[in-house]
Amino acid sequence: MTQQAPVITIDGPAGSGKGTIAKLVAKKLGWHILDSGVLYRLTAYAALQKNISFDDEDGLAQVARTLDVVFADGEILLEGQKVTEAIRSQECGNAASKVAACGKVREALLQRQRDFRQAPGLVADGRDMGTVVFKDAPVKIYLTASAKERAKRRLNQLKEIGINVSLTRLIREIEERDDRDMNRSEAPLKPAEDAICIDSSDMSIEQVVNKVIVFIDK
């Protein structure tokens, strides 16, 4: 039996910094990267474009199964249209959280995520990478931070692109999303039993990356 490529999983709630950390760790290692949240954002975005209700599980699953998506040169194309920025909106993020609660969508995207596992290795970030998608990963990280700190980070990101929103509103939205993600029946957000938990509230990006690398090297 051919040995599978190694995987490092980085799970955590919205705004914990897992996407940034995953990209930097993958770059240091020269490995592939899987941002699983993008697949759920794409499914949500496509469902919104097609006016498919978030209560229509079969319709959402069909969208997930048939996503016509291309990742190229840092851009994301959905059905030939560039959606890189559109799927990063707050609206799309909240919609993705609702879509991710649908068991049929998760099932439809499961193998698609596992197909990213290729040599020399993969860094996968999401919410169930270590608990469901790559249970056999030798290193599993659960990255978190306080709701207030995560909201402040999101506020700074939005300011950079000219969007003004209150910190109070962002904290409320993050707490609501945490509640949805942690209490959904399908693959709820939680640390894997063998995960290493890191609270990044008072840590710099460089400090978190270095800490993750240390665990990989052990």
Secondary structure, DSSP 8 states (H G I E B T S, - for coil): ------EEEEE--TTSSHHHHHHHHHHHHT-EEEEHHHHHHHHHHHHHHTT--TT-HHHHHHHHHT--EEEETTEEEETTEE-TTGGGSHHHHHHHHHHHT-HHHHHHHHHHHHTT--TT-EEEEESSIIIIITTT-SEEEEEE--HHHHHHHHHHHHHHTT----HHHHHHHHHHHHHHHHH-SSS-S---TT-EEEE-TT--HHHHHHHHHHHHH-
